[in-house]
Each structure stands twice: as structure tokens, then as C-alpha cells.
């Protein structure tokens, strides 16, 4: 049955055009969740502005009527940050997808928020440049979404996460006012640019982004190392950093993760039964690369590596990285459903935390695949479950919370790049006091006084009990 076109749809259509507004139930179904599929909610409508002026006009109209709304990019977010909870209007930015200009001399590019991450590197590669932040979803995720979640990626160990590459933003505030933050060179005063990056769409809607682009390194080499003990691989990670080497990337996968990727779209022939593998990449000035590779191979051998090899060519290197970057999706080949977590820990605590995660898996009966950025301690445990079995979805959520508690207890935190969204709101209490949460919500109120923009995301509600059921590990 067709939905009834309410007066708001007509008002929004007058701003952006009738072809840029969705309101029929069958059309809205695609927007009931992002990549965090455990929770779903239907929006009231979806609007597709094409310019900053249209975004501002839509926001001003909704603000005047006190109608809640939220921004959305490609929908690849993993924490529920773009999920409507109470019939909000979604402002989709996917039609704002232009590369506005590139200034190679000053190493700057300016894009609209709907511009796809990997497309920026493809657009400037012929000039010898690239964009460093590389989430696994970079073929689909947008730079606007990356800014909202402060996205990272495999190469953030050396090059940093999104905030380290954002130089300026144009932002529509929740009342429709348009402001500009940052720019090149850096402006003095409070770091409002840093505040906006990673704010998960709760402070404003980004409509233009100035980013830093980097010159392609002279040389890069990639090492693949196999281990029959997770502990040996974990200690090798710390040893490589302790040797004074800062790899561009230092990734790790365990037995279950390796099983998944070898069943996926890009198998590379990893031996069966491996306990762990490391994928290590170094780049920079060509003259020093071979010495670093020799040292990395030596570290792996001292940590009882089963086999270690250097990619012979770009084709082999590309296959190794395709295998790693499609790991999340590959888990669908070995499990009907999965929930990915995003805890961060000190590198030195990696062996004990992985042991704790293993115990949580054994206690719960759910398999956990670990595939993560080992170099900076950003863990991505994938909790495998079957939503068709009664109670398993709730169990998976509890297991995820237990894993985050382990990370917090060793001095880590609950997210390194995926954000909090609705998934980890209550877990914010693991790392923040009530006073710290209140201070942050007061900052939100300055920008978003009526809490119309992406309400009830990021922070726990004060009225809700702070105690969360945790599957305790035998530590």
C-alpha cells in the first residue's frame, strides 16, 4: 500500500524538488539501518540535497518546526550512528559528490561530503598523490562519513586517522546557519575543527571538506608472516615497534579470521590451521626500506615464525591486501551473522587481552574472529552468531560489551574508528565518568540546543541504569 504524502513532504519537495524526497514505505526500508543491522528504525522521509544552500534550507525548515533530523552518508557506519530512532527526516548527502578542486602545490583537496574515499586517491594518483585514511570500506564510504566517525584504517599507524588529514570544514549548524571551521593555514583559537571531526553528526552537518593529500612514497614493501601461536605474533608486534620501526601498517588475523578470508572473495592460500598471521607494510624513502624489511623478518624469526615472506611484486601485494580488506564481509561465508567491535588497547597488553577474548568466546559459546590493526592496538573482534536462533542476537551484544569492558580495564577505550552511535552508548560509562559525560553533552547543547540533530546518539541517557550485563571472563 502506498504511504500517505504528509504536508512535510510537500514542503521539503518545494526546497529540493519532488524527485529528491523519498517517503513511500518501500523506499524508506533501505534507510532503516546502517551497517549496524541489529537495530532498525524507519525515517519519516529521506531528502537528497545537492548544495550547501539546500542543506541549510532543509535544516532551517525542520528546525523551525522542531522536527528531528539526521545526516547520512553511504550507510557503511558500524555503530548505528545513521539509524533513525524516532521517525527523523534523513538528510542524505550522497548527491553532494563532487571533487571541488585540488591544489597539488599546497597538497590540498576540497571535496563535498558524498565524495567516496577511494575515489579521491584515484582522482589524484596521476599527479603522484594519494589520500591516506583507508577504512576497509573505502571503496564505498564517503569522506563526509569518515569525518563524522573520525574513521581510521590499516595505514593509520603511521599516517593517523581522519582528523589528522582534515584541514577545514564547511558546516550547517542545527538551526540552518552555515559556518566555516579551520582552513589552511591553521587558525588560532579553540580547535573547533577537531571538535567537529568525530562528533557523529550531533553538532552539525558537514557540507564541504578540505583535506591534506600526500605524495606517493618512493618505495613500499609488504611482509606476510605466519605463526602457530597467537602470543608469538603479539610479541612480534611490540618487538617491531620497539626496534624503532614505524610500519605504514601492521595487521593481524587469528585462526577464525583466516578461515573466513580464505572462504571469501580473495583467498590467497594461507595454510590451514594457522593460529595467527601478520601483514606488515613499510614505505618511505627507497634507500632505507630494505634495512627495515630485514629487521622485521629478523624479529619474526626470533618470535618463532613458521614462515615469513616479502611480496615479490605489486600484484602479490595487492592480493594480500584485498584478502585483508575484505575480511569483514568474508565472515559472512562462515557465519549467518556477525557483530564487529572496535576496542583499543595498549600494544603491550595484546597477548592477555586476546586470551581474555578467547575465554569470553568459550564461555558464551560464540566464535570470535579477530582481525585488527595490531600496530596501534585497535581490535576488531567479530562475534559470529545466528540471528535465527532465539537469544543469540542478545548474547552477541552482551559478548561485545564484555570485550569492550576488557579493553577498558587494561587502560584502553571502546572505539578507535567506528564511533559510538547507538551501539556503544552505555559502554561510554566504561571510560567516562558521569561528570565527563555531562560536560560533553553540555558542549552538544551549545551547538544543538533542542537536540533535534541525531538525537540520542553517542551518550547514554542519565536516567538509565549504568549497570550492564556482562559475560565475565575468568581472569
ZAROFI-17568 format. One record per residue (C-alpha): x, y, z; residue number from 1. Coordinates in Angstrom, 3 decimals, padded with zeros to 6 digits. Each point is the difference from the previous one (the first is absolute). Layout:
N
         x         y         z    k
         X         Y         Z  NUM
...
//
This chain:
475
         x         y         z    k
   000.000   000.000   000.000    1
   001.304   003.434  -000.871    2
   000.789   002.313   002.889    3
  -001.885   003.200   000.579    4
   001.882   003.088  -001.119    5
  -000.068   002.302   003.024    6
   000.363   003.762  -000.190    7
   003.677  -000.143   001.000    8
   000.864  -001.950  -003.148    9
  -001.505   002.745  -002.113   10
   001.896   002.656   001.922   11
   003.305  -001.827  -000.412   12
  -000.732  -000.601  -003.679   13
  -000.429   003.735  -000.455   14
   003.593   000.424   001.231   15
   001.834  -002.825  -001.791   16
  -002.464  -001.194  -002.632   17
  -002.447  -002.885   000.120   18
   002.507  -002.427  -001.527   19
   002.342   000.614   002.947   20
  -002.423  -001.113   002.741   21
  -000.901  -003.579   000.917   22
  -002.994  -000.729   002.208   23
  -001.594  -003.252  -001.170   24
   000.494  -002.871   002.511   25
   001.617  -002.282  -002.582   26
   002.547   002.727  -000.812   27
   000.740   000.769   003.636   28
   000.850  -003.629   000.831   29
   003.510   000.451  -001.398   30
   000.653   002.683   002.618   31
  -001.163  -001.806   003.146   32
   003.580  -000.859   001.001   33
   003.632   000.466  -000.920   34
   002.570  -002.826   000.131   35
  -000.974  -000.557   003.655   36
  -003.033  -002.113  -000.841   37
  -000.993  -001.167   003.466   38
  -002.080   003.148   000.562   39
  -002.425   001.433  -002.570   40
  -002.364   002.951  -000.235   41
  -002.017   001.647  -002.749   42
   000.587   003.638  -000.969   43
  -002.870   002.348  -000.715   44
   001.550   000.980  -003.322   45
   003.360   000.087  -001.781   46
   001.195   003.200  -001.678   47
   002.833   000.252  -002.581   48
   001.368   003.555  -000.137   49
   002.607   000.837  -002.637   50
   001.469   003.215   001.449   51
   000.897   001.556   003.331   52
  -002.815   002.494  -000.516   53
  -002.526  -002.809  -000.354   54
   001.309  -001.725   003.124   55
  -000.256   003.265   001.931   56
  -003.527   000.656  -001.263   57
  -001.179  -003.504   000.918   58
   001.582   000.214   003.449   59
  -001.447   003.471   000.642   60
  -003.462  -001.237  -000.950   61
   000.205  -003.073   002.241   62
   001.485   002.035   002.841   63
  -002.849   002.490  -000.193   64
  -002.552  -002.801   000.301   65
   002.062  -001.817   002.685   66
   000.104  -003.139  -002.132   67
   002.997  -002.255   000.765   68
   002.438  -000.839  -002.792   69
   003.357  -001.647  -000.608   70
   002.661  -000.099  -002.729   71
   000.988  -003.141  -001.863   72
   002.820  -000.901  -002.363   73
   000.453  -003.366  -001.695   74
  -001.454  -001.954   002.924   75
   003.193  -001.983   000.636   76
   000.261   001.085   003.651   77
   000.361  -002.843   002.491   78
  -001.375   001.568   003.186   79
  -003.541   001.047  -000.927   80
   000.808   003.685  -000.268   81
  -002.271   000.470  -003.033   82
  -002.944  -002.072   001.230   83
  -003.261   001.920   000.562   84
  -001.462  -000.650   003.432   85
  -003.145   002.083   000.043   86
  -001.240   000.773  -003.500   87
   002.691   002.545  -000.832   88
   000.470   001.511  -003.427   89
   003.221  -001.338  -001.517   90
   002.092   002.526  -001.905   91
   001.969  -002.172  -002.413   92
   003.141   001.636  -001.354   93
   000.796  -002.536  -002.739   94
  -000.904   002.426  -002.808   95
   002.573   002.473   001.282   96
   002.816  -002.018  -001.555   97
   002.297   002.431  -001.787   98
   003.748   000.427   000.203   99
  -000.018   003.794   000.137  100
   003.680   000.671  -000.545  101
   003.518  -001.302   000.516  102
   002.994   002.177   000.922  103
   003.010  -002.271  -000.504  104
   002.510   002.717   000.837  105
  -001.485   000.433   003.468  106
  -001.079  -003.668   000.274  107
  -003.672   000.766   000.491  108
  -003.215  -001.412  -001.437  109
  -003.539   001.253   000.607  110
  -002.941  -002.387  -000.317  111
  -003.694  -000.139   000.707  112
  -001.055  -002.439   002.751  113
  -001.384  -002.628  -002.373  114
   003.314  -000.445  -001.803  115
   001.151  -003.622   000.396  116
   003.246  -000.489   001.923  117
   001.891  -002.157  -002.501  118
  -001.127   002.154  -002.909  119
   002.118   002.853   001.350  120
   003.184  -002.064  -000.260  121
  -001.007  -001.155  -003.480  122
  -000.645   003.614  -001.019  123
   003.460   001.237   000.996  124
   002.172  -003.070  -000.559  125
   001.065   001.204  -003.443  126
   001.507   003.033   001.728  127
   001.977  -002.236   002.358  128
  -002.200   000.585   003.065  129
  -002.441  -001.947   002.159  130
  -002.354   000.377   002.971  131
   001.315  -001.945   002.991  132
  -003.024  -001.005   002.170  133
  -001.063  -003.395  -001.325  134
  -002.934  -001.674   001.790  135
  -000.733  -003.510  -001.226  136
  -003.206   001.399  -001.540  137
   001.930   002.702  -001.890  138
  -001.370  -001.188  -003.342  139
  -003.494   001.045   001.194  140
   000.214   002.252   003.071  141
  -000.125   003.774  -000.414  142
   002.450   002.554   001.330  143
  -002.856   001.795   001.755  144
  -000.787  -003.205   001.882  145
   003.701  -000.447   000.750  146
   000.034   003.470   001.586  147
  -003.089  -000.787   002.071  148
   001.518  -003.196   001.413  149
   003.670   001.065  -000.086  150
   000.663  -003.112  -002.061  151
   003.361  -001.747   000.034  152
   001.320  -002.883  -002.047  153
   002.883  -002.387  -000.405  154
   002.561   002.762  -000.619  155
  -000.993   002.259   002.917  156
   002.898  -001.395   002.083  157
   002.419   002.233  -001.909  158
  -002.280   002.584  -001.574  159
  -002.722   000.559   002.588  160
  -003.782  -000.068  -000.195  161
  -002.339   002.391  -001.823  162
   000.439   002.889   002.426  163
   003.706   000.114  -000.860  164
  -000.873   000.715  -003.636  165
  -002.932   002.414   000.285  166
   001.053   003.630  -000.433  167
  -003.339   001.782  -000.290  168
  -003.752  -000.576   000.059  169
  -003.124   001.756  -001.143  170
  -002.789  -000.910   002.401  171
  -003.742   000.571   000.182  172
  -000.959   000.423   003.647  173
  -003.268  -001.465   001.353  174
  -001.764   003.356  -000.438  175
   000.984   000.271  -003.676  176
   002.879   002.441   000.449  177
   003.062  -000.718  -002.168  178
   003.466   000.383   001.540  179
   003.558  -000.732  -001.074  180
   002.566  -001.580   002.310  181
   003.742  -000.317  -000.384  182
   001.648   000.551  -003.352  183
   003.548   000.255  -001.207  184
   002.055   001.163   001.753  185
  -001.263  -000.950   003.455  186
  -002.044   002.655   001.747  187
   000.690   000.990   003.631  188
  -002.503  -000.565   002.776  189
  -002.034  -002.988   001.163  190
   000.280  -003.125  -002.130  191
  -003.606  -000.072  -001.177  192
   001.137  -001.929  -003.059  193
   001.215  -002.816   002.240  194
  -003.212   000.181   002.012  195
  -002.137  -000.420  -003.106  196
   002.059  -002.892  -001.396  197
  -001.285  -003.153   001.659  198
  -003.119   001.655   001.435  199
  -002.183  -002.576  -001.795  200
  -002.409   002.498  -001.506  201
  -001.134   001.374   003.352  202
   001.454   003.525  -000.324  203
  -000.529   000.883  -003.664  204
  -000.204  -001.290  -003.557  205
   003.237   000.209  -001.978  206
  -000.500   001.261  -003.565  207
   003.572   000.667  -001.163  208
   003.323  -001.484   001.091  209
   003.570   001.156  -000.544  210
   002.441  -002.888   000.418  211
   003.736  -000.526  -000.090  212
   001.329  -002.115  -002.868  213
   003.384  -001.737   000.085  214
   002.710  -000.675  -002.526  215
   000.281  -003.670  -000.948  216
   002.918  -001.623   001.855  217
   003.063  -000.889  -002.057  218
  -000.166  -003.633   001.028  219
  -002.216  -002.403   001.917  220
   000.425  -003.641   000.909  221
  -002.340  -002.423   001.716  222
   000.795  -002.968   002.237  223
  -002.286  -002.949   000.785  224
   000.889  -002.052   003.094  225
  -001.667  -003.203   001.268  226
   000.020  -001.107   003.660  227
  -001.218  -003.103   001.816  228
  -000.505   001.953   003.225  229
  -002.022   003.192   000.400  230
   002.355   001.032   002.798  231
   003.041  -000.121  -002.282  232
  -001.735   002.184  -002.585  233
  -001.078   002.428   002.744  234
   003.518   000.340   001.386  235
   001.363   000.460  -003.519  236
  -002.266   003.038  -000.377  237
   001.502   001.663   003.079  238
   003.525  -001.009  -000.991  239
  -000.305   001.633  -003.416  240
  -001.057   003.316   001.519  241
   002.650  -000.321   002.736  242
   002.631  -000.397  -002.728  243
  -000.718   003.579  -001.059  244
  -001.961  -000.959  -003.098  245
  -003.354   001.717  -000.631  246
  -001.692  -002.069  -002.703  247
  -002.578   001.613  -002.228  248
  -002.244  -002.916   001.023  249
   000.243  -002.921   002.408  250
  -003.051  -002.271  -000.211  251
  -000.851  -003.258   001.731  252
  -002.517  -002.818  -000.550  253
  -000.654  -003.067   002.133  254
  -001.177  -003.534  -000.871  255
  -003.698   000.768  -000.416  256
   000.677   003.161  -002.008  257
   002.401  -001.882  -002.287  258
  -002.632  -002.686  -000.546  259
  -002.452   002.714  -001.039  260
   002.251   001.844  -002.445  261
   001.046  -003.231  -001.650  262
  -003.680  -000.764  -000.636  263
  -000.583   003.524  -001.268  264
   000.380   001.768  -003.329  265
   003.785   000.442   000.164  266
   001.640  -003.166   001.384  267
   003.790  -000.033  -000.240  268
   000.780  -003.502   001.217  269
   000.776   000.576   003.681  270
   000.869  -003.424   001.486  271
  -002.844  -001.636   001.963  272
   000.278  -000.146   003.780  273
   002.010   003.196   000.439  274
  -000.371   001.642   003.387  275
   000.910   003.485  -001.239  276
   001.448   001.989  -002.861  277
   001.501   003.460  -000.235  278
  -000.193   002.244  -003.051  279
   002.682   002.674   000.302  280
   000.649   002.849  -002.413  281
   002.788   002.581   000.031  282
   000.339   002.949  -002.338  283
   002.080   003.127  -000.435  284
   003.342   000.897  -001.524  285
   001.233  -002.929  -002.078  286
   003.495   000.022   001.504  287
  -001.172  -001.147   003.436  288
  -002.726  -002.508  -000.820  289
   002.117  -003.143  -000.397  290
   001.636   000.487   003.405  291
  -003.429   000.284   001.646  292
  -001.245  -003.116  -001.762  293
   003.084  -001.931   001.130  294
  -000.593   001.086   003.603  295
  -003.709  -000.925  -000.143  296
   000.795  -003.461  -001.393  297
   002.593  -000.439   002.758  298
  -002.505   000.953   002.713  299
  -002.514  -002.516  -001.364  300
   002.616  -002.752  -000.044  301
   000.988   000.746   003.589  302
  -003.689  -000.389   000.892  303
  -000.207  -003.506  -001.482  304
  -001.629   000.904  -003.292  305
  -001.075  -003.019  -002.068  306
   000.524   001.776  -003.306  307
   000.703   003.587  -001.004  308
   000.183   001.438  -003.489  309
   000.196   003.313  -001.809  310
  -002.427   000.767  -002.839  311
   001.812  -000.591  -003.271  312
  -001.953   002.569  -001.985  313
  -002.924   002.412   000.108  314
  -002.426  -002.682  -001.153  315
   000.808  -002.232   002.966  316
  -000.082   002.924   002.398  317
  -003.398   000.996  -001.386  318
  -001.386  -003.512   000.512  319
   001.177  -000.053   003.620  320
  -001.670   003.324   000.690  321
  -003.233  -000.932  -001.783  322
  -000.107  -003.109   002.191  323
   000.367   002.138   003.130  324
  -002.270   002.885  -000.988  325
  -002.944  -002.253  -000.818  326
   000.304  -001.894   003.294  327
  -003.195   001.357   001.566  328
  -002.159  -000.936  -002.969  329
   001.744  -003.392  -000.256  330
  -001.314  -000.961   003.437  331
  -003.385  -000.380  -001.684  332
   001.341  -003.158  -001.624  333
   000.472  -001.748   003.331  334
  -002.807   001.549   002.088  335
  -003.573   001.163  -000.722  336
   000.567   003.183   002.023  337
   002.803   001.843   001.744  338
   000.484   002.991   002.267  339
   003.294   001.879  -000.242  340
   001.468   001.817   002.988  341
   002.585   002.768   000.052  342
   001.963   000.101   003.254  343
   003.458   001.523   000.420  344
   002.700  -001.244   002.360  345
   003.663   000.689   000.758  346
   002.126  -002.189  -002.318  347
   001.807  -001.522   002.976  348
  -003.282  -001.495   001.281  349
  -000.846  -001.743  -003.271  350
   000.803  -003.603   001.101  351
  -002.080   000.148   003.170  352
  -002.935   001.788  -001.656  353
  -000.151  -002.543  -002.821  354
   000.083  -002.751   002.651  355
  -002.913   001.686   001.796  356
  -001.959   000.253  -003.250  357
   000.636  -003.697  -000.578  358
  -001.412  -000.790   003.457  359
  -003.068   002.171  -000.685  360
  -000.533  -001.948  -003.212  361
   000.258  -003.332   001.809  362
  -002.337   001.107   002.798  363
  -002.660   001.365  -002.361  364
   000.260  -002.744  -002.603  365
   000.303   002.571  -002.802  366
   003.033  -000.023  -002.273  367
   001.988   003.232  -000.193  368
   002.206   000.861  -002.968  369
   002.744   002.527   000.691  370
   001.173   002.138  -002.910  371
   001.471   003.328   000.973  372
   002.529   002.823  -000.152  373
   002.539  -001.561   002.338  374
   002.535   002.795  -000.328  375
  -002.142   002.540   001.832  376
  -001.969  -002.478   002.112  377
  -003.319   000.556  -001.785  378
  -001.808  -003.329   000.359  379
  -002.880  -001.172  -002.185  380
  -001.435  -003.163   001.563  381
  -002.760  -001.334  -002.254  382
  -002.573  -001.863   002.067  383
  -001.591  -002.713  -002.138  384
  -003.626  -000.914   000.721  385
  -003.264  -001.104  -001.576  386
  -002.844   002.492   000.380  387
  -002.489  -002.767  -000.845  388
   000.765  -001.727   003.294  389
  -001.976   001.487   002.915  390
   002.188   002.019   002.339  391
   003.190  -000.087  -002.095  392
  -000.256   003.626  -001.122  393
  -000.270   001.208   003.586  394
   002.834  -002.323   000.967  395
   002.203   001.447  -002.738  396
  -000.683   003.514   001.278  397
   000.928  -001.074   003.547  398
   003.185  -001.645  -001.260  399
   000.913   003.210  -001.823  400
  -000.518   002.000   003.169  401
   002.147  -002.440   001.957  402
   002.813   000.361  -002.527  403
  -000.133   003.795   000.304  404
   000.120  -000.284   003.799  405
   003.214  -002.025  -000.325  406
   001.488   002.722  -002.210  407
  -000.981   002.750   002.422  408
   001.346  -001.911   003.005  409
   003.519  -000.187  -001.454  410
   000.137   003.738  -000.630  411
  -001.549   000.012  -003.461  412
  -003.235   001.398  -001.351  413
  -003.197  -001.100  -001.733  414
   000.546   001.265  -003.540  415
   002.906   000.862  -002.229  416
  -001.757   000.823  -003.269  417
  -003.563  -001.319  -000.209  418
  -001.561   002.473   002.414  419
  -002.500  -000.463   002.809  420
  -003.338   000.604  -001.734  421
  -002.731  -001.948   001.753  422
   002.038  -003.199   000.226  423
   002.377   001.091   002.772  424
  -001.921   002.799   001.747  425
  -000.210  -001.782   003.328  426
   003.595  -001.217  -000.271  427
   001.071   003.657   000.078  428
  -000.243  -000.479   003.768  429
   002.946  -002.398  -000.163  430
   002.327   002.863  -000.926  431
  -001.782   003.205   001.090  432
  -001.331   001.132   003.352  433
  -003.486   001.470   000.302  434
   001.613   003.424   000.330  435
   001.984  -000.463  -003.223  436
  -003.084  -001.167  -001.873  437
  -001.963   002.996   001.279  438
   002.762   002.380  -001.081  439
  -000.114  -001.442  -003.513  440
  -003.779   000.169  -000.207  441
   000.199   003.655   001.015  442
   002.299   000.617  -002.944  443
  -002.558  -001.707  -002.233  444
  -002.697   002.288   001.393  445
   001.969   003.071  -001.084  446
  -000.177  -001.147  -003.617  447
  -003.219  -002.023   000.153  448
  -002.143   001.651   002.716  449
  -003.252  -001.796  -000.789  450
   001.710  -003.351  -000.661  451
  -001.670  -000.261  -003.407  452
   003.145  -001.072  -001.858  453
   000.729  -003.725   000.345  454
  -001.525  -000.148   003.462  455
   000.755  -002.807   002.464  456
   003.285  -000.982  -001.631  457
   003.478  -000.133   001.523  458
  -000.917   000.574   003.670  459
  -001.953  -002.170   002.467  460
  -003.183   001.370   001.447  461
   000.528   001.139   003.608  462
  -003.216  -001.651   001.126  463
   001.027  -003.455  -001.145  464
   001.676  -002.353   002.416  465
   003.729  -000.086  -000.597  466
   000.308  -003.669   000.794  467
   000.264  -002.156  -003.094  468
  -000.080  -003.752  -000.039  469
   003.456  -001.306  -000.825  470
   001.189  -003.489  -000.745  471
   002.858  -000.208   002.428  472
   003.246  -001.573  -001.093  473
   002.047  -002.102   002.432  474
   002.828   002.471   000.421  475
//
